[in-house]
Amino acid sequence: MAKRKISAAQFFISMFVSRVVVTIALNGRYTGGENMLESIVSYVLAMGLGFLIALPIWGLQKRRPQWDVARAAVEDMGALGKPVPLLYFLYFVVVNGTSLALFQLFLMDTINPAFSAALVTTALVGAALYGALRGIETVARCAACVFVLLLLGCGLVFGIVAWRFSAENLEPLFYNGFHQTYEGVLLFIARTSVFADMAMLLPMVKGRKGLGFACWAGGTALFVGLLLFLVAGCLGRYAYTQNFPVYALAAITQVRSMQRLDAVFTGVWMMGLVVKLAFDMYGCRLCLAALKSSPDDSRGGAWAAALLILAVALCTALLPPVRAVLLDTRLLCICTVAAGFLLPLLVLVSGLFRKKTKAPEDGA
């Protein structure tokens, strides 16, 4: 597979778009309480922890800048490292399948379209697969366009709903303790797949990656904070009763002949999903390539990921027992920490240990 590069700005703009997909699917059931203001605190704390979670990834990048974590695991750990690409492949399938399932649930429960919601889900997977097969540069250029549309669309919605803002809807922080804040931190970490994306894709990124990550964390904190602040100030406790409160916020906006702008919300979600899915399917290509002796042919990884993601999405949306397991915050949090911190740390330590044990042999 030809070595391709994108800039740090392109990569983290794409990750910003992916973050929006996660944010607009939030609701009170998963954030742990009714006070959306506490979720803002949770997100800031989660981003602070994110800098610590990402440390092994930066260490691995410094030691093996040309290898992703899957390739480094296979090269440095031999047969013992081969489960690492498979675990990353599985992680991408699960997190993207659940993200897609949330969108399908939104279509079925809120929009209730006349056509099949599963058909829309399949179309999104197909569009993302096309991007993943075309390459990371194509997906990054698409993400830049989506980013501009996202800012314009959200700016329009934010500007309109601001007129409905009422400080009386805001509640004091930590009135019922810190349980909601704690639950929110777990949720935001659980649904932050950027760590796994960095572990697999940073070798294909050029430029100031550390600065890009810091800007991503700060930019998403600003966006999420503003969004949740508007939800709390415009909807109050009504937001807690909604499965998709951000959609409820968009649905109350009107611009004369345009009427409600909930279509903008749906469009932004769909475009963001395609970007997120395409990047992670490309990561699955790299996972399969790491397991092959001739890594030039790795398109099968994207195809396999697309089919499995679609299967997970449909099962999660249609089967409540599966949904209860795969959308469990604690389970997803463990998976995210494992993919973003524990596995890179294991590969980094194994590589350093191998280097130390090999040095005396070379000198003998």
N, C-alpha and C positions, 0 to 999 in steps of 0.2 A: 504494500500500500504506500503510495507516494507520500512523502512527508509534506504536510501542509501547515501553514502558519496563519494565525489571525492575531490581531493586536489585543493588548490587554483591555483597551477600551471596548472593543467589539465583544470580547468574552464576558466582561462584567456587565455590560449593557444587556446582553442576552440573559445573564443570571438575574438581573433586575426584572426583566419581563417574566421570567419563570417565578420569581418571588410574588409578583402580583397575582398570578394564578392561584397560589396558595392563600393569599390574604383575602381575596374576595369570596372564598369559600368558608370563611370563619363563621361560627355561630356560638351562642352562649353555652350550648351543651358541651362543646369541646374546650372553650376557654375557661370553664370552671365557675362561672358566675354571671351576674347581671350587669356589673359595672364595667363598661368598655374602657373607661379611663385606666383601670388597673391593667388591662391588656397592653396598653402603651408602655407601662413600666415593665411588664413582662418581656416585651419585645426588646427593649433597650438592654435588659439584663441578659437575654438570650444572645444578643449580638456581642456583648462583652464576653460571655462564655465561648462564643464562636471563635474569637481570637485565640483562645487557649486550645480549643478543639483542633484548630488548623495547624498548630505548631509542628506535629510530626510530618505533615504534608510539606511544609516549608523546608524542614530538615531533609526530607527525601529529595526535594527539588534541588537543594544545594549540592547534595551528594551525587544524584543521578539526574541531571537536568534534561537529558535526552530520553529518559524512560518514564512511562507512566507507572503507577504502583503495581499494576498487574504484570507488566513486563519485568519490573525490578524484582518482584516476588519469584517469578519463574527463573530468572537468571541467577539470583543470589541464593535462593533456597532450594532450587532443583525441584524434585518431585514433591517435596513438602510445600512448595509455593504454588503448586497448580490449583489447589482449592481457592486461592485468593481471587483469580479472575472469575471463577464460577460464582463466588459470593457477591462480587460486585455486579455481575450480570443479574443475579437474583434480586439484589437490592433495587436496581434500576427498574426491573419488571414490577416489583411490588409497589414502589412509590409512585410510579407513573400509572400503574393500573388503578390505584386508589384515587389519584388525582382525576383521572378520566371518569371513574365511577361517580365521584362527587358531581361532576358536570352532568352526567347522565341522570342522576337523582334530581338535580336541579331542573332538567328538562321535563322529567316525568311528574314531579311534584308541584312545580311552580309554573312553568310555561305550558305544560300539557299540550304539545303540538299535535296537529292532525296526522303527522307522519311519524314513523318509528324513531324513537330516541336512539335505539341501538344502531340505526342506519347512520345517524349523525356521528355517533361515536366511531363507527367503522370508517367513515369518511375522514375524520380527524386523524385517525391512525394511519390511513393511507397517505394523506398529505405529509405527515411527519416522516413516514418511511421514505417517501420520495426525496425529501430533504436530506435525510441521513445517508441515502445512497449517493446523492450528488456530492456530499462532502461538507466538512465543517465550515468552509469558507462561504458556501451558499447559504447555510443556515444562519451564519453570523450576519450576512448582508440582509437576510429576511428579518432577523431580529432587530436590526437597526431601524428598518421601516416600521415595524410593529411598535418599537419604542416611541417613535415620533407620533404615531397615531394614538398610542396609549396616553401620552402627555396631553395631546389635544383633546381627546375624548374625556379624560378624567378632569382636565382643567375646566372644560365646559360644564360637566356635572357638578364639580366642586363649587364653581362660581355661582351656579344657580341655587344649589341647596343651602349655601351659606346664608341666604336671605331667610331661611326657615330656622336658623340656629337660635336656640334659647338657652341661656345659662341656667334656667330653672331645671332643665332636664339633667344637668350634671350632678353627680353624686360625689360625696367626699371619698377620698382614697382610703383604703384599708379599714373601712368602717366595720367590716365583719372579719377582720384579721387578714392574714397573708395567704390563706389557702388558694384564693383565686389567682394571685400573683404567681404562686408556685406552679399551679396547674398550667397557667399560661406560658411560663418558661419552658416547661416540658413539651407543650404543644408546638411552640415555635421552633424549638430545636428538632423535634420529631419531623416536622415538615420542611426542614431546610436541607435540601439535597445538594446544595452548592459545594459542600465538603467532598462528597463523592465525585462530583463533576470536576472539582479542582484536582483531586487525586488522579483522575484518569486523563484529563485534558490539558492541564497546565503545560506539559512538554510541548504542546502545539501552540502555545501562546507566547508572543514576544512583547517586550516592553516592560514597564514598571508594574509587575504583578502585585507586589505588596501594596502599592498606592491604590491600585485598582480595587483590591479587596477592601481596603479601608473606605474608599469612596462608595463601594457597593453597600457595606454595612451602614454607613452614615446616610446614604441616599434612601435605602429601603426603610431605615428607622424613621426618617422624615416623612416618607410617603405613608407608611403604615400608621404613624402617629397622627398625621393630618386626617387620614381616612377614618380612623376609629374615633377621633375627636368629633368629627362631623356626624358620625353615626350616633354617638352618645348625645350630642347637643341637639340633633334634629329629631331623633326617634325616642330618646329616653328609654324607659323600661320596655317600651313596645318592641325594641330591637331584640330583646331576649326571647320574645315569643315567636320570632321568625327563624325559619331554617336557614335563610340566606339574607341576613339583615342588610348587607351591602346592596343587594338587589332591591330590597325594599326602599333603601335610600334613593337609588337611581329611579325607581318607579314613581316617586312623588314629584320628580322634576318635570317641568313643562316649559316649552318655548313656543308659544303661540301656535303657529300652524304645525310645528313639529310634534307638539303634544309631548307625551312621555318619552324619556330618553333611556328607558330600560333596554332598548335594542343596542344602544352603545355599550352598556354593561355586558350583554351577551356576546357581542362582537369582540370586545377586548378579551374576554375570557377564552373564546375559541382561538383567537390568534395567539394568545399567550400559551395555550395548551400545545399548539402545533410546534412552537419554538422549544418548549420544554421537552416534549416527546422526541423531537428530532435530535436535540443535543444528547439526550440520554441513550437513544438508539445508536447514535454514533459511538458513544462510550461502550455500548455492548459490542459493536464491531471491534473495538480495540481489545475488549476482554477475550473474544474468540481468537483474535490475531495473536495474543500472547501465548495461547495454548498450541499454536501451530508452528511447525518447523519452518514453513514458508508463509510468512504473514501477509503476503501480497493479496491473497484471496480471503477476505474477511467479511464480504457482504452478507454472507449467511448469518452472521451475528445480528445484523439489523433486521433481517427477515424473521428470524426466530424470536427476537425481542418483540417485534410488532405483533406477531400472532399470540404470544404469551401475554403481552400487555392487554390486548383486546379481550382475551379470555378472562383474565383477572378482573378487568373493568366490568364485563358483563355479569360475571358471577357475583362480584361485590355489590353491584347495583340491584340485582334481582334476588339474591339469596341473603336474607337478614343474618343467619348464623355466620356466613363468610364475612359479611360487613362488620359484624361485632368483633371479629378477630383482627381483620386487616386494618380497620380504622381505630384500633385501640392505641391511645396516645403513648402509653408506656412501652408497648411493643415496638412501635415505630421509632420511639426515642432511642431505645436500645440498638435498633438496627442502624440508625443514623450515626450514633456515637461510635459504633463498631466500624462502619464504613469510613467515617471521617477522621477517627482518632486511633482506635485500637489496631486496625489492620495496617495503616501506614506506619504506626509505631513499631509493630511487629516486624514489618519488612525493613524498616530503618535499622533497628537493633540487630536483626539477622545479618544485614549487609555490613554493618560495622564490626560485628563479631567475626564474620568471615574474613574481613580485611585484616583483622588483628591476628587471626590464626594462620592466615596464609603468608604473612610477612616473615615469620621465622623460617618457614619452609623455603621461601625464595632466597633467604640469606644463607641457608645451610650449604 
